[in-house]
């Protein structure tokens, strides 16, 4: 969960681009409370690089917090996508 000024600044599109470049699968979506939610699968070191990017975000973002929750790998995703639900 990423909080701060993370909606309306192309956070999801940039996160999707970075995740695909890193070979991460999963999804990203906006939440009604203004946060962005990300579910990502990949190698631990690659995920840590992605999390580091999540703290920065795109140029217009102002990230205040990144809340992590690690779970065992499930292999449930084929690509990385933007969810709009």
Backbone torsions as a table, in degrees:
resi	resn	phi	psi	omega
1	UNK	NA	126.4	-179.1
2	UNK	-113.5	128.8	-179.7
3	UNK	-122.6	161.7	-176.4
4	UNK	124.1	-152.3	175.0
5	UNK	-88.5	87.5	-173.7
6	UNK	-126.7	2.3	174.2
7	UNK	-113.9	143.6	-178.6
8	UNK	79.1	15.3	-178.7
9	UNK	-128.9	19.0	179.7
10	UNK	64.9	29.5	179.8
11	UNK	-62.9	-47.6	-177.8
12	UNK	-62.0	-46.2	-178.7
13	UNK	-62.1	-42.7	178.9
14	UNK	-68.9	-39.7	177.9
15	UNK	-61.7	-40.8	179.3
16	UNK	-63.4	-44.1	178.8
17	UNK	-62.2	-46.1	-179.7
18	UNK	-64.6	-44.6	-179.6
19	UNK	-60.4	-44.9	179.6
20	UNK	-63.8	-40.3	178.8
21	UNK	-63.3	-34.4	-179.9
22	UNK	-84.3	-10.3	-178.5
23	UNK	82.5	24.1	179.3
24	UNK	-90.5	144.2	174.7
25	UNK	-112.0	160.3	179.2
26	UNK	139.3	-145.5	-178.6
27	UNK	-157.7	166.4	177.1
28	UNK	-138.4	144.3	177.4
29	UNK	-153.4	155.5	172.8
30	UNK	-80.6	146.5	174.4
31	UNK	-109.8	152.5	-178.8
32	UNK	-59.0	-25.1	-177.9
33	UNK	-84.5	5.5	177.1
34	UNK	97.5	-8.5	177.6
35	UNK	-85.4	168.8	172.6
36	UNK	-116.5	134.4	178.3
37	UNK	-107.6	135.2	177.6
38	UNK	-127.6	133.9	169.6
39	UNK	-119.9	122.3	-174.1
40	UNK	-136.7	142.5	176.0
41	UNK	-125.0	143.4	178.0
42	UNK	166.7	-174.2	176.7
43	UNK	-64.8	143.8	-174.9
44	UNK	-55.9	-45.4	-178.5
45	UNK	-65.5	-35.2	177.7
46	UNK	-69.7	-40.9	177.5
47	UNK	-62.9	-37.1	177.9
48	UNK	-64.7	-37.0	175.0
49	UNK	-64.2	-40.9	178.9
50	UNK	-64.8	-41.8	178.3
51	UNK	-62.1	-39.4	177.0
52	UNK	-60.4	-41.5	176.9
53	UNK	-64.2	-39.5	-179.5
54	UNK	-57.9	-32.9	177.5
55	UNK	-68.4	-27.8	179.7
56	UNK	-90.3	-52.9	-177.5
57	UNK	68.9	-173.3	178.2
58	UNK	-72.3	168.3	-173.9
59	UNK	-54.3	-36.2	-176.8
60	UNK	-84.2	-9.8	-179.1
61	UNK	-75.5	152.2	172.7
62	UNK	-130.5	88.7	-175.7
63	UNK	-76.8	128.4	178.0
64	UNK	-100.8	-33.5	-178.3
65	UNK	-157.6	146.5	172.0
66	UNK	-125.8	113.8	-179.3
67	UNK	-97.0	121.8	-177.8
68	UNK	-105.1	144.9	172.0
69	UNK	-140.0	111.9	-178.1
70	UNK	-91.3	137.5	177.9
71	UNK	-134.6	160.7	176.7
72	UNK	-61.6	146.7	179.2
73	UNK	-61.0	132.2	-179.6
74	UNK	-114.2	-20.6	-179.5
75	UNK	64.1	37.5	-174.7
76	UNK	-93.4	-3.3	-178.0
77	UNK	-119.5	149.6	179.2
78	UNK	-103.8	-32.3	-178.7
79	UNK	-141.2	-174.6	175.5
80	UNK	-113.6	132.0	-174.7
81	UNK	-138.8	166.1	174.2
82	UNK	-98.4	122.5	177.4
83	UNK	-95.2	143.4	-180.0
84	UNK	-124.3	46.8	179.5
85	UNK	-119.7	NA	NA
